Amino acid sequence: MTKNIGNMERVLRIIVGLALIAGYFVNGDGAYSWLYLLGIIPLATGVIGWCPPYQLLGINTCKTK
């Protein structure tokens, strides 16, 4: 797994993921509150630095080789 996500995008993914997960705990009794748990995906890809769809599409936002 070669890193294919740049640093700024990683930070944004982590922030969005944490915000969505926090939204689940703030509004956990809503009808579609389980959708907040999808924040696990951007959080995980931001922490790991690798995005499977980017790999399939040949996208690389990481500047280091």
N, C-alpha and C positions, 0 to 999 in steps of 0.2 A: 504494500500500500504506500505509494509515493504521495506525498502531500500535494494537493492540487487546489488548496484554498489559501488566499493571501491573508496577511495578518489583520488588515482592516476588516475584511469580510468575516474572518473568524470572530473578531470582537463583536461585530454586529449580530452574527448568528447566536452567540452566547447570550447577548442581551435580550434578543427576541425570544429565545428559548426560555430563559428565566422568567421573562415577563408573562409568557403564556402559561407557564406552570404556576406562577404566583396567581394569575387570574383564576385558575382552577380552585385554589384554596380560598380566594376571596369570594368567588361566585360559584361555589360547588353544588348548589342546589338547583341550578337552572336546567332547562330541558336538554340543552346541547352542551352542557358544561364539560362533557368528556372530550370535546374537541380541543379544549385547552391542553390536554395531555399530548397533543401532537407537537407541543413545544419540545418534547424529548428529542425529536428528530433534528431540528436546527442546533439544539444544545449539544447533542452527541457529535454531529459533524463539525461543529465549531471547536469542540475540545480535541477531537482526533485530528482535524485538519485535512480530512479526506472526504470527498463527497462522491458516492457511487454514480449518480447520474452525470456528474461532470466527467467522470472516467469514461463512461459510455459515449458521451458526446464529444470527447476530446477537448474539453475546456480546462484551462489551467490559469488561475488568477494568482498563483504563487510566483513571486519574482525570483526566488532563489532556485537554482538548478540542482 
